[in-house]
Amino acid sequence: MTTASALARLLKPVAPLSASMSIADVADRLLTPEHKAFLSLPIVDDAGRPLGLVSRSTLQDIFMQRFGRDLRGRHAVQEVT
């Protein structure tokens, strides 16, 4: 098995998320079956340019804070990328 084919098996395409998407919606997306294996998701601006990644652990940190989901859940995900 070549390195390229081994790497290709590990790669999974994922559609990027809009920077204006809420933190709560991104967290909900990570819980769906098609995104459950991802540790982070790409965030892009309105022109499709990459802004960064939002990680599962960052979202967990937000929601583990007291009232985290209520206080920050409606904020745009670009605040944490």
C-alpha positions in Angstrom: 0.0 0.0 0.0 1.4 3.4 -0.9 1.5 6.3 1.4 -0.9 8.2 -0.9 -3.6 5.5 -0.8 -3.3 5.2 2.9 -3.7 8.9 3.3 -6.6 9.0 0.9 -8.5 6.5 3.1 -8.1 8.8 6.1 -9.3 11.9 4.3 -12.9 12.8 4.5 -14.4 15.7 2.6 -16.5 18.1 4.6 -18.4 21.2 3.5 -17.2 24.4 5.2 -19.4 26.3 7.5 -20.3 30.0 7.3 -18.7 32.4 9.7 -22.1 33.8 10.6 -23.4 30.4 11.7 -24.2 30.4 15.4 -22.0 28.6 17.9 -25.0 26.5 19.0 -25.7 25.5 15.4 -22.1 24.4 14.8 -22.2 22.4 18.0 -25.4 20.7 16.9 -23.8 20.0 13.5 -20.9 18.2 15.2 -23.4 15.9 16.8 -24.9 14.7 13.6 -23.9 11.2 12.3 -22.0 12.6 9.3 -19.9 14.9 11.4 -19.5 12.8 14.5 -16.0 11.6 13.5 -14.6 15.1 13.0 -12.6 16.9 15.7 -12.9 20.3 13.9 -14.8 21.9 11.1 -13.6 24.5 8.6 -15.1 28.0 8.7 -15.2 30.3 5.6 -16.3 33.9 5.0 -19.0 34.9 2.5 -16.6 34.8 -0.4 -15.6 31.2 0.5 -12.1 32.2 1.9 -10.9 30.1 4.8 -11.0 31.8 8.2 -10.0 28.9 10.4 -11.2 25.9 12.2 -13.5 25.5 15.1 -12.7 22.5 17.2 -15.0 20.2 19.2 -12.9 20.9 22.3 -13.4 24.7 21.9 -17.2 24.3 21.8 -17.1 21.9 24.7 -15.2 24.5 26.7 -17.9 27.1 25.9 -20.7 24.8 26.8 -19.1 23.5 30.0 -19.1 27.0 31.4 -22.0 27.9 33.5 -24.8 29.2 31.2 -22.3 28.9 28.3 -24.8 27.8 25.7 -27.3 30.5 26.8 -24.7 33.3 26.9 -22.6 32.4 23.8 -24.7 30.0 21.8 -26.3 32.6 19.6 -22.9 34.4 18.8 -21.4 33.9 15.4 -18.8 31.0 15.2 -16.2 33.4 13.7 -15.7 34.7 17.3 -14.0 31.5 18.3 -12.0 30.6 15.1 
